[in-house]
């Protein structure tokens, strides 16, 4: 960076300095070095901001994925509970039928015994 570029970047000095003035040259060099450091730090900040945005986007995607996954699992759980309730109802129905069959078989046996008794008389 030339003295002209430095003066344009930082504004004209309050006084017309002699370019051979050592203090002036030293200040110009310090300004130049500080500007380079500021630019480097700005680039670093920009890089960190980009990384942060990328991480945020990734986390947002994962959050949406897991919310959808939870919703699907809740639906699956509800389906499983409904199937379980239907199976319990079926088992209860079959148990009732089983009891009814046992009662009917007992009555058939009684009738058969009565028939045998009547035939044997």
N, C-alpha and C positions, 0 to 999 in steps of 0.2 A: 504494500500500500504506500503510495507516495504521499508527500506532505500535502499536496493539493487534495487528494482523496480524503486524507485525515481531516483537513480543515473543512471540507464539504460535509463529512460525516458528523463532525462535532461542532460545526459552526466556526465562524471566523474568530480568531482571538480578539480580545478587547484592544490590543495594541498591535501594531505591525512589528513583529519580532524579526530580528536578524537571524537568518537560517544558520549562521555560524555560532549562534549563542548556544552554549553547551546545555544550559538549563532548559531552554526551549526544546532542544533536540531530545533531551532526556524525558521531558513531559510528553512529547509527541510519541516517543517510543513506549512509554508506560501506557498511554492511551491506546496505542495500537495493540499492545499485548493484552490489555484488559478487554478490548473489543474482541480479540480472538478467543479469549477465555469465555466471554459472555456468549459468543456464537457457539462455541463448543458445548457449553452448558445448555443453551437453548435447544441444540440438536439432541442432547441427552434427554432433556425434558420431553421433547416431541417423541422420541423413541419410547420413553416410559409411558407416555399417554397412549401411544399406539398399542403397546403391550397390554396396558390396563383395559383399553377398549376391547381387545381380542379376548382377554380373560373374562370380561363382563359378558360379552356375546356368548362365550362358551358356557358360562354359568347360567345365563338366561335360557339357552337351548336345553341344558341339562335339567333346569327347574321345570320347564315345560314338559320335557320327556317324563320326569318322575311324577308330575301332577297327572299326566295322562295315564301312566302306569298305575298309579294309586286308584284312579277312577275305574280303570278296567278291572283291577283286583277287587274293588268294592262291588262291581257288577257281578263278577264271577262268584264272590262270596254270597251275594244275594241269590244268585241262581242255585248255588249249592245248598243254601238254607231252604229254598223252595223245593228242591229235589228231595232233601232230607224229610221235609214235612210230608211230601207226597208218599215217600217210602214208609214213614211211620203210620200214615193213614192206611196204606195197603196192608202193612203188617197187622194193624189192629183189625182191619176187615177180615183178613185171613184167620186171625186168632178167633174172631167171633164165628166165622164159618166153621172152623175146626171144632169149636165147642158145640155148635149146632149139629154138626155131623155126628159127634160122639153121642149127643142126646138122641138123635134119630136112630143111630145104630143100637143104642140101649133099648129103645122102644121096639125096634125090629126084633131084637133078641127076645124081649119079653113076649112079643106076639108069636114068635116061632116056638117059644117054650109053651105058650098057651095052646097053640095049634097041636103040638106034640101031645100035650096032656089030654086035649079033646079027642085026638085020634086014638089015644091009648085007652080010653074009657069004654 
